[in-house]
Amino acid sequence: MDFEGVKRSLEAAAAVILPTPALDNLPSKFYDAFILHGIHVDLIEPGRILCSMAVPPRLLNTGRFLHGGATMSLVDLVGSAALCTVGARTSGYPLEMNTSYLDSAFVHEEIEIEAKVLRAGKSIGVLSIDIRKKTGKLIAQARYTKYLVSTKM
């Protein structure tokens, strides 16, 4: 096994884009904006939110299609917004995120992200999130369970 080769590859990938001081000075909410920039809320109702966006080049992987990590971030962020539609707290922590990747989405392709609240209790929220092409073909299907932090002391 080439452990040193794996180490060099991972560390080199992290150093290519921006120097460390620039990365360290990014605001704490930078990542959410990086993922969500360009998203549109098309429908919002109790327990459901439907968003759309064109896949931007910044969210592509080396295969030139929507990165799995970006997909999971959309699941987290849009799912958390859906919890707001039923009055649930959105601060909290993921307990489980399970995603089946079924197809690819390419640069500038229009996608829809639909989050549905399955349960919103006092401390647990459970959602189903579908990411699909505008044609209706599923790209990814996720189940998201989130621990909802109590703000009471």
BELWOZI-V684324 format. One record per backbone hydrogen bond with DSSP energy under -0.5 kcal/mol. CO is the residue of the C=O (numbers start at 1). NH is the residue of the N-H. E is the energy in kcal/mol with one decimal. If there is no record, write none. Layout:
BEGIN
co = {CO CO}
nh = {NH NH}
e = {E E}
END
This chain:
BEGIN
co = {1 2 3 4 5 6 7 8 9 10 11 12 12 19 19 20 21 23 27 29 30 31 32 33 36 40 40 43 45 47 48 49 50 50 51 52 53 55 56 57 59 61 64 65 67 68 69 70 71 72 73 74 74 75 76 77 78 79 80 81 82 83 83 84 91 93 96 98 99 100 100 105 106 109 110 111 112 112 113 113 114 115 116 116 119 123 124 125 126 126 127 128 129 130 130 131 131 132 133 137 139 139 140 141 142 143 144 145 145 146 146 147 147}
nh = {3 6 7 8 9 10 11 12 13 14 15 15 16 22 23 24 25 26 30 33 34 35 36 37 39 42 52 50 48 117 45 115 42 43 113 40 111 108 59 60 67 64 107 61 71 72 73 74 75 76 77 78 79 79 80 81 82 83 84 85 85 86 88 87 149 147 145 143 101 102 141 66 109 55 134 53 114 132 51 115 130 49 118 128 126 148 121 146 118 119 144 116 142 114 132 139 140 112 136 133 102 103 131 100 129 98 127 95 96 125 148 93 149}
e = {-1.1 -1.9 -2.5 -2.7 -2.3 -2.3 -2.5 -2.4 -1.8 -1.4 -0.9 -0.5 -0.7 -0.7 -1.8 -2.9 -1.0 -1.4 -1.8 -1.7 -2.5 -2.1 -2.8 -1.9 -2.5 -0.8 -2.3 -2.8 -2.4 -2.6 -2.5 -2.5 -2.5 -1.8 -2.7 -2.7 -2.9 -3.7 -1.8 -1.6 -2.9 -1.9 -0.6 -2.6 -2.1 -2.2 -1.9 -2.3 -2.1 -2.3 -2.9 -2.4 -0.6 -1.7 -2.2 -1.6 -2.0 -1.5 -1.0 -0.8 -0.8 -1.3 -2.0 -1.7 -1.9 -3.3 -3.0 -2.3 -0.6 -0.6 -2.0 -3.0 -2.3 -2.4 -1.3 -1.9 -0.5 -2.3 -2.8 -0.5 -2.6 -2.0 -0.5 -2.4 -2.9 -3.0 -3.2 -3.1 -3.0 -1.8 -2.3 -2.7 -3.2 -2.9 -0.5 -3.4 -2.2 -3.1 -2.4 -2.7 -3.2 -1.7 -2.9 -2.8 -2.3 -2.4 -2.7 -3.1 -1.9 -2.7 -0.5 -2.0 -0.6}
END
